[in-house]
Amino acid sequence: MMDELGLLAKILPMLPDRPDVAVPPGDDAAAVRIGGRLLLAASDQLASDVHFYLDGTPACEAGAKLLKRNLSDIAAMGGTPAWCLVNLACRGVTGQWITDFHRGICETARRFNVAVIGGDLCETATDGVAASLTILGTVEEEKLCLRKNVRPGDAIYATGTFGNSLASGSHLAFTPRLAEAEWLAGRFTDAMMDVSDGPALDLERMAAASNVAIIIDPEKLPPRDGADVDHRLGDGEDYELLFAVRPQLVQQLEAEWPFDTPLTAIGCAASGEPGLTDINGRKIKQHGYQHFKDL
Amino acid sequence: MMDELGLLAKILPMLPDRPDVAVPPGDDAAAVRIGGRLLLAASDQLASDVHFYLDGTPACEAGAKLLKRNLSDIAAMGGTPAWCLVNLACRGVTGQWITDFHRGICETARRFNVAVIGGDLCETATDGVAASLTILGTVEEEKLCLRKNVRPGDAIYATGTFGNSLASGSHLAFTPRLAEAEWLAGRFTDAMMDVSDGPALDLERMAAASNVAIIIDPEKLPPRDGADVDHRLGDGEDYELLFAVRPQLVQQLEAEWPFDTPLTAIGCAASGEPGLTDINGRKIKQHGYQHFKDL
């Protein structure tokens, strides 16, 4: 039996590298060097009745979601999105649906100053929608944020609220935290990631990448629409930012934070066995969605 | 009723642009300016039982094909591939299939010095495979080849052979013409495209983009495995190069061509109504595969 993690364990070691790859796969986006600049690249998918319900989701909101998921990845790297390519494979939807899906992408792209520079449209053999989007952007070397940069003693912060993303509609309506990330990157943090699979799983990943213990008080995660602690930890699709701040910058960060978006200190990092625990030292259970549970 | 061309006519005008986009969508790849360099980007898809038969196609060959289709696009721009991102959405295939699919991509990537820097893996709600790949590369400004650069008086050349791509297995086994394109670009041509939908349809596109008449002798298209003229013109999936050469360079090109790959003069460009005709002035019927015939 194999699941998503088992598959990734087989696939990731095979991936060919090059000397100009500055950030290899495994972070929110990869970075490569070109013409003295850092180019960011990330790809994400959207499948009908997995990431959105074909019945009841306006096509333009599905399209917008696909782009915003990718924008959230660029934000988490401290970068600025610039260009994207869109692929749509589908059958059993109308021409209007396909047009509206692209309209949702294009309107969102325009809002965030992203050009749509390519893609492909193809009909599948069976009904359904599988879309993918590759986002490209740039990042200043001194603003690059990696999930492996958390250090013992750092405070761990989160933007926004958690849980109930599906019921509240925020999994479609969310705003990628580009403005917040740009303000934070290089000034208050160089360790950041976005929350797509829920803070429990994503903080666990951050702890593993940084080789630190992360200790949080789950009660401090601000609830979306009254979500309980389990839902805040594990629902996912929050598209908020998690980031680490050196202790000497905490006071300044809280004093200068210029956004309406909630900013919350949820815990800290310490040396010790990599992993995520609560303030009572209990391991926080991994939640999160696993594709391919029983291959 | 809408088909692929109808859809594209609706979608293409919506796509947001930016001033740093040097080659917008519509060529084999887009090009954007970053750090004084030109970055090429293209995306392509592969759907089971549309682009390959799930039954009977080794997964590693399907993966290799997806990358090679994209490499062919970079070749046609006169560029060098460098990085790619792979997305796979599927259900009803084994973990071994998924691993082999990625192995096919990774082996091909290594062969052409391409790093795999990202992607996504997700399970769909229904059976089948929809994969997409985004290729990134670079091109020297003076080597950039565009399909709009054909000029009246140019000779039109083709590499390789045409037709029977499915029966012969060449739709899987082909070698993208990167070496040939690199040798040609900037020296013998600045007008090139790759043949994915058959020379009839692709030369028609080249003629329209360049606003010239293209006149070919279809009999001159070298056959693959005895393919008749109709199949050579319309089968598609040849992944050969079509390119235009100024008349004063023709003799030198033919004298210096260093490859085993066949090189064939198939016709010429002239001023006049944009389109593709044979040497008797007859319009060559458009063939080629259309997705979404009856939306």
Interface residues (C-beta under 8 A of the other chain):
Chain A: M2 E4 G6 L7 L8 K10 I11 M14 L15 P16 D17 R18 D20 V21 P24 P25 A29 A30 V32 I34 G35 G36 R37 L39 A41 A42 S43 D44 Q45 A47 S48 D49 V50 H51 A82 W83 L85 V86 N87 A89 T94 G95 I98 T99 H102 R103 C106 A109 R110 N113 V114 A115 V116 I117 G118 G119 D120 L121 C122 E123 T124 A125 T126 D127 G128 A130 S132 T134 L136 T138 H291 F292 L295
Chain B: M2 E4 G6 L7 L8 K10 I11 M14 L15 P16 D17 R18 D20 V21 P24 P25 A29 A30 V32 I34 G35 G36 R37 L39 A41 A42 S43 D44 Q45 A47 S48 D49 V50 H51 A82 W83 L85 V86 N87 A89 T94 G95 I98 T99 H102 R103 C106 A109 R110 N113 V114 A115 V116 I117 G118 G119 D120 L121 C122 E123 T124 A125 T126 D127 G128 A130 S132 T134 L136 T138 H291 F292 L295
